[in-house]
């Protein structure tokens, strides 16, 4: 077990299986620690070639706890915590399995951050928005618990707390009955691990709900697993969810309640789940609204730079020190942003983080984004004071008008021309009015294919050469005013250019639309 730390928060994480295997991230229900995803269940999955990760929500288990009745987190925090965990562990995307509240969290991630989700599995969940029609309410027994007075127990009395934890689960049993022995074993483990059980049992239900999303917008292949006897979300909730999601299958279980599938159901659930997880999912971060587009280059870039990360790091070592024109362009950018203002700047396609580090040395509050987990491992090692996260150009984590600037140093090189308008629109979306965009790129015509990386190992991706007028037009169409152009080595066989632009107007409707993100390539 390990603690993932960010922004003064600690989340307890437990991993099963090999780190190089595809990742399955388990998201527990409200008020539940990771213990309700039992080790035996996790090992059943990891034994079939997956890295399985479970974690404690805030206020549960060994994760950071707020005072009882005074949660310091929001519903939005619970949504972004899984992404923070993946970022800190250097994982670009994962198969998400969410139970109840965890299923709601997984739906929001799948809609807002589709490039992070390979497949989606929703257990005993309900639509997180949209128009599902009339859905039946919980059973009377469950509803009675909503209005019950707070328990009068001594939270320091372990036996009393374990009894209470067991009794909380009792109304959620299915028609097969309540497994007291198994529930007590899990409850005892949870109580012994948890920093503050009173906070764990109360705070999640005092937090405002996270943002609604329409399940119809979920693009990831989805499996709904739901009990015919779920007392909190009756079976109609699961069926409605499956009908709303475009690419969805459903498995209805007889007899279980509102719970993770118990061992009696594993012979049914595990094979179905493995088939779901192993299905071809296509490239992560594909072009969304343009499914006919070939975006397989995304996986090629991620794979290539993961393979070549260490050799690439040696190749670019000392690049800024040897390039006064590049340093000068970054200094001008930093001066226009304003040193020590605290406004955030994204280094998109940051690679090993040397530009992110340089901007921070200039007093800019810069963070790095890259598609390659292996690149980011190097970036975090070389620049430990900087923040780095997995991401793509088309699905930046920033909200609208949140950033003061974006730097994309030779990181648009692998983006096909058809995707470039969407990339520029995404840059414009996250920049505030007056925000700055600095883009560096290779100048020329056509594309060049790379089959051997710096390490000599096999890779496969294309690099696109552009003229400054072409890039400038994409900028203008997205709502930017080009402020300056710098030509680099114009007489050389491989010239470059830097364009500095200001975000002024909103992108035109004709240019709107998603695009996919590149990996990290620098001059």
N, C-alpha and C positions, 0 to 999 in steps of 0.2 A: 504494500500500500504506500502511496506517496501523496504529497500535498502539492497541488498546483497553485501558484501564487500570482496574483495580479491586483493592482490598485488597492492594496491593503487587505485583500480578501484571500482566504485559503479555502480550496475545495479539495476534499479527500477523494482520491482516485484509486481504483484497483484494476489491474490488468491481468488478463489470462491469455496465453498463447504467445506466438512469435510476433515481434514488433513489425516485421516486414510483411506480414499477412494483411489482407484487407481487414479494415476495422469495422466492428459492430459496436455502436455506442448505445447503451441501455439507459433510458430516462425514466426514473421512477415516478410514482404518483404523488399527489399532494400530501405533505406531512410524512413522507416515507424516506428513509435512508436507503442506501444501496443494498442493505441486507435483505430486502424483499426480492431482489434478484439473487437467488441463492447461488453459492459457489458451484453446486452440482449442475445447475442449469447453465451457468457460464462455461463450465468445463465441457458440457455436452456440445456446445457450439464451437468453442475454441479447438476441440479435438478434431474438428472437420476442416481445419485450415483457416481459421479466422482469429484475429486479435480481438478479444472481447473486453470492453471497458465499461465498468459501472462506476458511479460516483454518488457522493452525498450532496443533495441540494443544500443550499444555504439553510442554516438553522437545523440541519439534521446531521446525525452521525458526528464525524470529526471535523466537518466544515465549519466555517465562521458562523457564530450564533449571535443573534441580537437578543436584547432583553425580552423576557416573556411579555407578549402583548404589545410590543413596540418594535415591529420589524423595520430594519433599516434598508431593506431591499424592495424592489418593485417587481411587478409582473414582467416588465421588460428585462430586468436583470436575470430572472429565471430562464427567459428565452435565450439570452445571449451567453449565459454560462456554458452551455455545451460547446458553443463555437470557441469560446475562450480556452476551454480545455483542449480542443483539437488544435488550436493555434499553438498553445504552449507545448504540446507534444509533437508538433511538426507534422500534423496529419491534415492533408488537403481536404479530404472528404471521407464520409463514412456511411455505412448502413445504419439508419436510425430506427430503434425500436422503442416506442413510447407507450407507457401504461397510464390510462386515465388522464390526469393532468399532464403527465409526460407525453401522452399522445397529442394533446393540444399544443404543447411546446413544439413537438416534432412537426405538426402541421404548419405552424408559423414559420419555422426554419425552412421547410420545404418550399413555401411560397416566396419568402423574402430572400432566401439564400440558396437557390436551387443548385448552384454549382457545388455546394457542400454535401449534397445528399445523393448517394448511389441508389439506394432503395429505401422505402419507408414501410415500417410495420406498425400498425396502430392497434393496440390491445385495449379492449373495454373502454373505448373512447367515444367521443361525440363530436359532431361537426363544430369546428372552431369559428364558424361564421357562415356566410352565404344564406341561402334560403332552403333549409331542409324540409320545410313544411311542419305540420304539427308532430311533435314527438312526445311520447308518454312520459309522465313524471316518475320519480323514484317511488319505490314501495312506501307504504305508510310507515313501516318500521324504520326505514332509513330516514324519511322525512322527520320523524319524531326526534331523531338525534340532532337535527339542525337547530331545534328550539330548546334543547336541553340546557339546563344550567351548567356552568363550568364545574368540573369534578372537584369534590372536596377531598383531596388526597394529599398526603405528605410526599412531595416530589423527591425527598431524600430517602424515602423508604423503598428500597429496590423491589421487594416483593409486591408492594402495593402498586408500584408503577408498572411492573410487568403484567399484573392482573388487569390493570386499567388498559394497557396497550392491547392485550388479548380481547378484552370486551369491546373495544372500539371496532375491531374487525368483525365481530360476531354478526351484526346486522347485514353485512355485505356477503354473507355466504350464499351459495347457490342451492339448487334443489337436492344436490348430493349430500348436503349437510356440512357442518362446520368441523374442520380438522383441528381440534383443540391442541393436540400434541405438537403438530408441525407449527402451528401459529405461535405457540408458546416458545418453542425453540428459537424461531426467528425474532420474536419480541424480546427475549432475554438477551440475545446477541446484540440487538439494536440498543437496548437500554444500557448495556455495559459499555458500548462504544460511544454513546452520544454525550456531547458536552452539556446540553441542557434539554432534557426531555420535555419540560413544560413549553419551552420555545418551539421545540420540534412539533409538538402536538397542537399548537395554537397559531403560530405566526403566519403560516402559509395561507390560512383562511381569513386573515385580516388584510392581505395585500390585494390591491386593485388588480383586476384581471389584465392580462397582457393584451396586445392588439388583436382584434378579430381579423381573420383571413377567410377567404372563400376556398373551400377544399377543391372546387372546380378548377382552381389555378395551379393545383399540384401537378407537376410534370413527371416526377419520379415514379417508377413502377411501385405500386403500393399493394400491401396485403393487409386486410382488416381481419383481425381475430377477435371474435366476440362470443360471449356466452348467451345461450337462449334464455338463461335465468339470471342475468345480471340485474340486481335489485336497484342499482343507482342509475345506470343507463340501460334501460330495457332494450331488448334485441333490436327494436326499430331504430335505435340510434346507430348501431353498427351497420345495419342495412342501408340506412340513409347515407351514411358516410361513404360506403362502397359505391352507391349509385352516383354520388356527386363527383367522385374522383375519376378522371378520364381513364387512366390505366390501372385498374384496381381489380383484385380478386378478393374473395371473402371466404373465411373458414369459420363456421359456426360450431361451437362446442356445447355439448349437452351436459348439464349438471353443475358446471363450475359457476362461481359467483363473480363478483367484481374484484378480480385478483389476477396476478400473473399465473399463467397455466401451471397447475400443480403437477407433481410427478405422474399422477394417474393419466394425464393427458399428453405426456411427452412423446409417447409412441406415435401419436397423431400429429402433434404440433411440430416436433423437431424435423421430421422429413419434409413436411410442407414448407417450413421456414427455410431449410437448406436449399430447396428447389428455388424458392423466391430469391434468396441471397445470391445464388449462382447464375441467375439469368443474365444474358447480355443486357447491359444498361446503356450502351453508347457512351460517348465522351462526356465527361463531367463538364458542366458549363456550356452546353451546346447552345445553339442560337435560338432557343426558345420559340419565338413566334415564326421562325422560318425553318421548320423542321426539314425541309428539303435540302438545306445547305449542308455541305460537307464540312464538319468542324472537327474531324478526327485529328487535325493538327494540334489541338489542345493537349490530347493525351500524349502525342509524340513529343511535344515541347516539354511537358512535365517529366516524362520518362527520360528524355535526353539530358535535361539539366540535372535531374537527380543522379544520373549516371556520371555526369561530367563535372559535378559541383567542385570537387577538390582541385581538379586540373584547371578549371575555369578561374577559381580563386587565385591560383598562382599566376595565371595569364594576366589578370587585371591588377595584380599587386603593384602599387606605385603609379598607376595610370594617371591619377589626378596630379600627383607631384610632378610628373613629366609633361603635363598638358596645361600650360598657362592660360590658354584660351578657354578651356573647360572650367578651370577654377574661376576665371574672371566672370564667366556667364553665371555661375552659381553665386558669386558675390553680388552681382547686380540684382539677381533674383532675391537674395536675402535682404539686400538694402531696401528694395521696393516693398517687400513683405513687412519689413520693420523688425529689427532685432528685439528680442526679449518682450514681444507683445503677448506671447502665450498662444496666439492663434495657430491652429494646427495646419500642417502641410504634409501631404502624402507623397512619398517617393514610390511611384507605381512601377512595378517590375524592378524592384530594388536589388535583386540578386544577392550578392554577398554583403550588401549594406554600406559600401564605402561612400556613396553619395549621401545616404541618410546620416552617417556619422559626420561627414564634412559639414552638412547643413546645420546639424546640432552644434558643432564647434563654432559656427558663425552666429549662434544665438537664435536659430530658428527651431521652433517646436515641431520637428519632423519625425514621422514614423514611416516604416517601410512595409510594402505589400508585395508579395511575390507568389507565383503559382507553384514553385518548387520547394517542398519541405526540406530537402537536403541543402539547398542554397540558404534557407533561413536558419538552419542549424549553424552554419558558418557565420552568418550575419550576427546571430545572438552571441556567439562566442567572441567574435571580434569587436562587437560594439554592445557590451552588456548593459549600458545605460540607456540604450534606445529601445523603443517598442517596435516589434515586427509581427506581422500577421499574414496568414495564408489568405489569398484573395485573387480575384480576377478583375480585369478592367471593366467588364460589363456589369458586375455585381459588387461594387464597392460598398463596404460596410457603413460608410458615412451616410447620414441623413441629408436631405435636400439642403443646399446652401450652407453647409456646415464647415467647409474648409476654406482657408485663405489662399491656398496654393497647391498646385500639383506639379511635380517634376516627373517626366517620363524620358529618362536618358537611354536612348536606343532600345527602348522596351516595346516599341510598336513594330519592330522589324519583322515579326512572324505573323502579324495580323493581315489577313487577306484584304484586298481593296474593298470587297463587298461588306466587310465588317467594320471598316474604319469609321463611317458616319455614326454608327451606334456607339463606338468607343468615345468619340468626341462628345456625343450627347451625354454620355455618362459622366465624363469629366465636367461638363457644364452643369449637370444636375447637382453635383456635390459641392461645387464652388459657389461661394457667396458672390453677390454682385460686386464687381471690381476685383475679384480674385484673379490670381495669375496662373498661367499655364506655360511651362517651359518644356519643349519637346525637342529631343535630339534624334537624328535618324540618318541612315545611309542614303546618299544621293545617287540616282541613276535610273535605269529602266529595267523592267523585268524582275525575274526572281532567280535566286541561286539555291541549289539544293546542297545540303550538308549530310554526308553519310558517315563521316568520322569526326568525333569530337576532339577536344584538346588532349584528351587522354589516349587517343588512338582507338578507343572502343567504338563500336557501331552505334550510331544514332541516325535519326531520319527526320529532317524538317526542312522547310523552305524559309528563305529570307527574302523580303521584298524591298526593292530599291524604289525610291520616290523622288520626284522633283519638288523643291520648296513650294512652287505655286500650287501643286496638287494638295499638299498637306495644309497650306494656308487656306485653300478653299474649303476643305473639310472643317477647319476651325471656324471660318466665317459662317458657314451654314449652320453650325451648332450654337452660334450666338457669341462668338469671340471677335475681338478686334486685334489684329496682328500689330504688335508694337515695334518689333525689330527682327532682323534676320542676320545670322552670322554664318558665313560660308567657311568651312574648314577644309584645308588642303585641296582647293578647287582643281589644281593641275595634276593631282595624284590619281592613280587608278581607282582608289576607293575614297572619294570625297565624302564629307559629311556636312550637316547643316544643323543649326539650332534656331528655333522659332520661339519667340516670347510673345504671348498673347494675354489679353485681359477679357474677363467674362463680363459682357455688357448686356446683351439681350437674351431672351430664351430661344432655344433651338426651334427651327421651323418645323411644322408638322410633317413636311415632306421628308425630312431627314430623321424623324424620330424612329426608334426601334432598337432592339437589343443587339448586342454584339458579344463576341467572346474575347477572353483575355489572353494575352501572350504570356510567355515565360519571361525570363530576364536575360537580355542580351545587351551588352554595352560595347562601345567603340573599342 
